[in-house]
């Protein structure tokens, strides 16, 4: 809905290389982008495939950037790579000696997979061949979260041993150990420029670290219960933290000062996220509701009501106008992010949904069911 002419003028002021002679070309590109963003906004999703993926329950699911393939982690000690269109299993990544819990592609590249396990190791794999490049050893307890940096040169792992570690993808060596938390680290992510990393802990605090030196920049202190999620906004200016204390807090990433506390939920916050622009914030709670807040005004814009169980997962589509929620009531739902209206209920699951995600274009959804279930489903 942006005014393309005004946007081009703004870009020209900030970027001397965009001369007047190139402005028409930039306008055309922006118009094409607008068209692409509108493409999937009213997409109706239909169940495409049910994959009985593993012999034991799933732990996590993740898509590559395009959505052409996805991975599933499981209690059966393996991670499986699948072709989305055919539902064909491409590789079984075997070698861990305990539950494969945390999994990720090195998006946007998508040529590597990292798996973190209760066996205290992280493994790096080739998407093409399914071969293991490296096994990262050093943690003394279960690995429960991991992330690639955007440049795909490092993998970060977070563990129940209270530390996070950074590993060099090329040589398989440990680069830094991030110490200072007093309890388990359960959330971890890089900012989009890759120079900072954030860790959330059961010690009620969140720490921000320099990725290049391993130095702690500051600790965010303010929550009075365990942290459930911690992440940067797209432009790296804000940090959002969710907690079992029923609140989310918004922090200035430049100085670590709290700028707002987002309240309203009656129970623990289980997940939270920004949209891609960083203008909207969504929160999901054990109270069975989700909320959308404005990052600018910090006011609640809308409340998403309809689930009959706790909501453990929430995410925006890339366009930022839809939200996807996964719940213990065995449904996933799609919502209008502005009005809070439920647009579609994805039914037919036989267990609680613990993991769900959009692909980069917003026209594919994958859902994973937990505890007693071995199925992953995806919707086109």
N, C-alpha and C positions, 0 to 999 in steps of 0.2 A: 504493500500500500504506500510505500515511499514515493515522493515526487522525484522522478528520475533526473529532471533538469536541475533541480536544487541540489541533488546528491552529486551530480557531475561538477557543479560549481564548487561545492565543498571540497571535492577530491582535487580539483585544479589548484585551489588555494594551498592545500597541504602538500601537493606533489608537483613540483615544477616540470617534471618530465611529461606530464599530461598537458600538452599544448592545445591551443584552440583547434588546430587542424585534426587533432585526434579525438576531440570531444564526441563527435558523432559515433565513432567506433565504440567508445566507452559506453555511450547511451544504449547502443544496440546490445552490448554485452549485459548491461544491467537489466534491460527489458527481457532478454532471454532468461536471465536468472530469476526474475520475478515470475515469468511464465512457468519455469521449472518448479518453483516453490508452490505455485498454485495447483500444480498437476495432481498431487495426491491428497489435497486437503479434504476432499469428500469421498475418499477411497473407502469402499465397503470391504471388509476382510472376510475371507472364507477359509475354512480349514482345508489345508492342502495335503498335509501328511501327518500321520502319527508314527513316530519312530520308537519302537521298543529297543531303546539304545543299549542298555546294559543289563547284566544279570543281577546287579544290586542297585539301590536307589542313586539318582543323580545328585550331585552337589551344586553344579553350576552349568550355565550355558553361555556361549558368547559367539557373536557373528563377526566375520571380517567386514571391512568397510563397505564393500559393494553388496554384501549379503549373499555372495555366490557360494560361500561355504560357512560352516559353523562347527563349533567344538562343544563336547559335553564331557564333564568330569564326573567321577563316580566313586562310590564306596568300594567298587570292585577293583580299585587300584589302577585303573586305566583312564586315559583321555581318548576320546574318539573324534576323528575328523570326518565331516559329512559334506557331500555335495547337496546344496539346498534344492536345486531344481529336480534332481532325480531321487533324492533321499538315499543315495548309495553311500555306503561307508567307504571312505577313501583310505584311512589308516587307523590302526589301533596303536596308540603310543603306550608301550608297555615298559616297565622297568622300576616303577615306584613300589615300595614295600608296604605301603599303607594307603589310606584314603587320598585320592587326588581331589583337593578342595578348591584351590584358587587356580583359575585358568585365564589366559589372555592371548590375543593376537597382537603382533607389533603393528597395529594400525597407525598410519594409513597404508603401510607397505604390504602387510599381510603375508609375508613369506616365512615368518617364524611364529612359534607358539611357546609360551612359558607355562609350566605346570608347577604348582606348589603343593606339597603333600604333608600329611601328618607324620611321614617318615623323616621330617626335619630337613628335607632337601628340596631344591628347585631344579627342574630340568628344562633345557632349551632344545627345541626340536625344529626340524625342517618341515615346512608345509608340503613341499614338493615330494620329498622322499619318505617322510616319517621317521628319519634317523635322528638320534639324539646327538646334538653337538657337544653339550656340556652338562655335567651335574654339579650344581653349586652346593657345596657342603660347608657348614659352619654354625648354623643355628642349633640350639640345644633343646628346642621344643617345636611343636607343630607350626608349619607355615600356613597362615590363614588369609593372607591378602598379598597381591603382587601387582606390579604395573611396569610397563615399558616407558621410557622417556620418549617424547615425540620424535627425537632424532634416531631412535632405535639403536642407540649405542650402549644403553644401560638397562638392566632390569633391577627393580627394587622389590624386596621381599619384606613382609611384616610377619612377626612371629609371636607366639604365646610366651616366648622367652624374654619379652619386654623390649627387644631390639628390632631395628630394621637394618637391612644390609643392601648396599648397592654393588652390583656385579657387572663386570665388563663382558659384553656379549662376544667380542672378538676372541679374547684369550681365556675367558672362563674364570678369571681371577676376581677375588673380592677387592672392591675399591675402597669402601668405607663401611664401618659399623656405626650406626646412629644410636647412641646410648643416652639415657636420661629419663625415659619413662619408668614409672614404678609398677606398672601392670601391663597386661597383654596389649599388643598393638593389633587392632582389628580393622583399621581402615588406612589406606595409603594411596596417594596419587601425586603425579607431577602437575605443575602448571603448564600452560600451552607453549611457553617458550623453553621449558625444560631446565630452567636454572634454579627452580625451587621444588622442594618436595614436602608434602604435608603428611603427618601421621596422627591418627586418632587412637586414643587408648582407653582401656577400662579404668585408668587412674583419673578419669574425668577431665583430662587435659588434651590439647592438640598442640603439636610442635611443628614449627616450620624450619626447614633446613636448607642450606645452600648445597645444591647438587654437585658443584665443582670441588668443594672443600670438605663437605660433611659437617660443616659448622652449624650449630643451632642458631638461628636468627632470633627467634623469640618463641615463648610458650604462651598459648592462649588459655587463660585461666578465667573461669566464669561459670561453667556448668557444674552442677552438683550431683551428677550421676554419670554412668558410663557413656562414652561417645559411641554413636552408631554410624555416623557418616561425617566425612570432612573433605571438602573439595574447593578448588579455585573457580572463580568465574572465568569465562572465555578470555577476557582481556587482562586477566591476572590482577585486577584491582581489588576484588573482594574475595573473602573466604566465607563459606557457609559450613556451619557445624550443626549436626543434629544429635540429640541426646535422649537417654532414658529418663531425663528429668522433665520430659513433655514439652521442651522448648527447642527451637533452633536459634542460633545466634549468628549475626552477620558481623564480620570483622573487616577493618581496613587492612589490606594486605601490605601496604607500605610501612605501617608502624605497629601493627598487631593490636590496635585498639578496637574494642567492641563498639559498633555503631548502632546496633539494634538487637533486641530480643523479640523473636516472633513467638507469640503465645496463642492459645486458643484450644489446643488439643487437650483431651481429657486423659490421655494415656501416653505411653512412651512413643517417641519418634523413632521409627524403624528405618526410614530412608528419606533422603532429601536431594534435590538437584536444582541446578540453574537451567534455563533454556540456553540456546547457543549464543544469544546476544547478551545474556547476563541481566536482562531487564525483568525477567520473571523468576520466581522461586516456587518450587512445589515441595510439599511435605507430606509424608505418609505415616500413619500412626496405627498403633495397636487398638485405638478406639474405633477403627473401622471406617474412618473418614480420611480424606486428603484435603489439602488447602493450597490455594495459589495466592502468593503475595507479590506485590510490586517491590522490586529491589530499590527503587528510587524513594517511594513514600513509606515503605515498610508496612503498608496496610494490607489486610486480607482482601483480595479481589473477589474470590469465590470459594465456596466449600463444595467438595465432591462427596455426595452422600448416596448410598445405594448398596455398598458391600455389606455382607452380613458377618464378616470376620475381619481380623486384623489385616492391614495392607502392609506387606513386607517390601514391596518394590514399586518405584514410581519413576517414570522418565518421560521427557518431552520428545515429540517427533522432531526431526531436524528443522522443519518449518516453524516450530514453536507454537502452533495453534491447536495441537492435540496432546493429550496426556494418556499414557498407558499405565495401568495399575494392575498388580498381581496380588491375589488375596488368599487367605486361609479358607474362604468360602468356596474354593475350587473354581472361581471364575477370574478371568482377566477382563478389564473394561477399558473402553476408549471414551475419552471425555473431551468436550470443547473447553479449551484452557481459559477462555474469557468468561463464558457463561456458567461453566460447571455442569452443563447438561451431559448426561450419559448418552453417547451416540450409538454405542454397540456393546453388547455383552458377549464375550467369547466363552461359550459354554462347552460342556462335554468332558471336562477334565474330571478325573476320578480321585484327585488328591489336591492338597493345598498347593498353590503356585508360589514358589519361592524366588523364581528368576524369570524375567521377561525383558525383551528389548526390541527396539526398532532397528532396521538396517539404516544405512546412511541416507538413502533416498526417502525412507518413510513409507515404503510400500510392501515391506515384509515384516512380520512379527514372529518372534520365536518365544515359546513359553516352556519352562521346565517345572516339573512337579516333584515334590520332595517327600522325605521321610520314608514312605513305604513304596514309592513309585519309581519305575524305571523308564518312564516315557518322556520324550520331548515332542512337542507339537509345533508346527509352523503354519502360519496363515498368510495367504497372498491377498 
